[in-house]
């Protein structure tokens, strides 16, 4: 199952604020056929953020939603030009955001994917590799081994 794709990777994204960034990420998932309802998915993402930030620390955020309006598990990846306040657990701004869209029925895989991405991002060298990537192809090749 290919959860990453070059079409869902955005390099050098200028983030104005958290909400517009999350909206842009949801829109790219929608444009590439991942969502049945953009408004319902975005609402689920924003509600999740209102409960607790998905800024997991070390400059990484992992917004996610498991909802019936997602057709297939996909992850949008935004590498930011600037630092974005994400109300992260460590109070540090983020530069790497993974938005995980998961069908309602995939609970077990959902947890494994979140764990795999989180574990990958814990390593400083992995974060540096992503941030120094020069092309979508390069980033995709780094990420395709994150979850098998």
C-alpha positions as CSV (number, residue, x, y, z in Angstrom):
1,X,0.0,0.0,0.0
2,X,1.6,3.3,-1.2
3,X,0.6,5.9,1.4
4,X,3.0,8.6,0.1
5,X,3.0,9.9,-3.4
6,X,4.9,12.7,-5.1
7,X,1.6,14.4,-5.9
8,X,1.0,14.9,-2.2
9,X,4.4,16.4,-1.4
10,X,4.8,20.2,-1.3
11,X,8.2,21.8,-0.9
12,X,9.0,25.3,0.3
13,X,5.4,26.0,1.4
14,X,5.0,29.4,3.0
15,X,2.7,28.9,5.9
16,X,0.7,32.0,6.9
17,X,-1.1,30.4,9.9
18,X,-2.0,26.9,11.2
19,X,-5.7,26.9,10.0
20,X,-4.9,28.0,6.4
21,X,-2.0,25.5,6.2
22,X,-4.3,22.7,7.4
23,X,-6.9,23.8,4.8
24,X,-4.3,23.7,2.0
25,X,-3.2,20.3,3.0
26,X,-6.8,18.9,3.1
27,X,-7.4,20.5,-0.3
28,X,-4.4,18.8,-1.9
29,X,-5.7,15.4,-0.6
30,X,-9.1,16.3,-2.0
31,X,-7.7,17.3,-5.5
32,X,-5.9,14.0,-5.7
33,X,-9.0,11.9,-5.1
34,X,-8.4,10.9,-1.5
35,X,-11.5,12.5,0.0
36,X,-15.3,12.1,-0.5
37,X,-16.0,15.3,1.4
38,X,-13.4,18.0,1.9
39,X,-15.6,20.0,4.4
40,X,-16.2,16.9,6.6
41,X,-12.5,15.9,6.6
42,X,-11.3,19.4,7.3
43,X,-13.9,19.7,10.2
44,X,-12.5,16.5,11.7
45,X,-8.9,17.7,11.4
46,X,-9.8,21.1,13.0
47,X,-11.8,19.4,15.8
48,X,-8.8,17.1,16.5
49,X,-6.5,20.2,16.7
50,X,-9.0,22.0,19.1
51,X,-8.8,19.0,21.5
52,X,-5.0,18.8,21.5
53,X,-2.3,20.0,19.0
54,X,-0.8,17.3,16.8
55,X,2.5,19.2,16.9
56,X,4.5,16.1,18.1
57,X,7.7,18.1,18.8
58,X,11.1,18.5,17.1
59,X,9.6,20.7,14.4
60,X,7.1,18.1,13.2
61,X,3.3,18.0,13.2
62,X,1.1,15.0,12.4
63,X,-2.5,16.2,11.9
64,X,-4.8,13.2,11.3
65,X,-8.3,12.0,11.0
66,X,-10.0,8.6,10.5
67,X,-13.4,9.3,9.0
68,X,-15.8,7.7,6.6
69,X,-15.3,10.4,4.0
70,X,-11.8,9.2,3.2
71,X,-11.5,6.8,0.3
72,X,-8.0,5.5,0.9
73,X,-5.1,6.0,3.4
74,X,-2.9,8.8,2.1
75,X,-0.4,11.2,3.6
76,X,0.1,14.8,2.4
77,X,3.6,16.1,3.3
78,X,4.4,19.8,3.5
79,X,8.0,21.0,4.0
80,X,7.7,24.6,5.1
81,X,9.9,27.6,4.0
82,X,9.2,29.2,7.4
83,X,8.6,28.1,10.9
84,X,4.9,27.8,11.9
85,X,3.6,28.0,15.5
86,X,1.6,24.8,15.9
87,X,1.1,24.9,19.6
88,X,3.4,21.8,19.7
89,X,4.0,19.7,22.8
90,X,7.5,21.1,23.1
91,X,6.4,24.7,22.2
92,X,8.7,24.7,19.2
93,X,7.5,25.8,15.8
94,X,7.1,23.2,13.0
95,X,8.7,22.9,9.6
96,X,7.5,19.5,8.6
97,X,3.8,18.5,8.5
98,X,2.3,15.1,7.7
99,X,-1.5,15.1,7.2
100,X,-2.8,11.6,7.5
101,X,-6.2,10.8,6.0
102,X,-7.6,7.4,6.9
103,X,-10.8,5.5,6.1
104,X,-13.0,4.8,9.1
105,X,-12.5,1.0,8.7
106,X,-8.7,1.1,9.0
107,X,-8.2,1.5,12.7
108,X,-5.3,-0.9,13.2
109,X,-3.3,0.3,10.2
110,X,-4.0,3.9,11.2
111,X,-2.3,3.5,14.6
112,X,0.7,1.7,12.9
113,X,1.1,4.4,10.4
114,X,1.0,7.2,13.0
115,X,3.6,5.3,15.0
116,X,5.8,4.7,12.0
117,X,5.8,8.3,10.9
118,X,6.4,9.5,14.5
119,X,9.3,7.1,15.0
120,X,10.8,8.1,11.7
121,X,10.7,11.8,12.7
122,X,12.2,11.2,16.1
123,X,15.6,10.8,14.4
124,X,17.4,14.1,13.8
125,X,19.0,12.8,10.6
126,X,15.7,11.8,9.1
127,X,14.2,15.3,9.7
128,X,17.4,16.9,8.3
129,X,17.1,14.7,5.2
130,X,13.6,15.8,4.6
131,X,14.4,19.5,5.0
132,X,17.4,19.3,2.7
133,X,15.5,17.5,0.0
134,X,15.6,19.4,-3.3
135,X,12.8,17.6,-5.2
136,X,9.5,15.8,-4.7
137,X,11.2,12.7,-6.1
138,X,14.0,12.9,-3.5
139,X,11.5,13.4,-0.6
140,X,9.3,10.5,-1.9
141,X,12.3,8.2,-2.0
142,X,13.2,9.1,1.6
143,X,9.6,8.5,2.8
144,X,8.7,5.3,0.9
145,X,10.5,3.2,3.4
146,X,8.7,4.7,6.5
147,X,5.8,2.3,6.4
148,X,5.8,-1.0,4.5
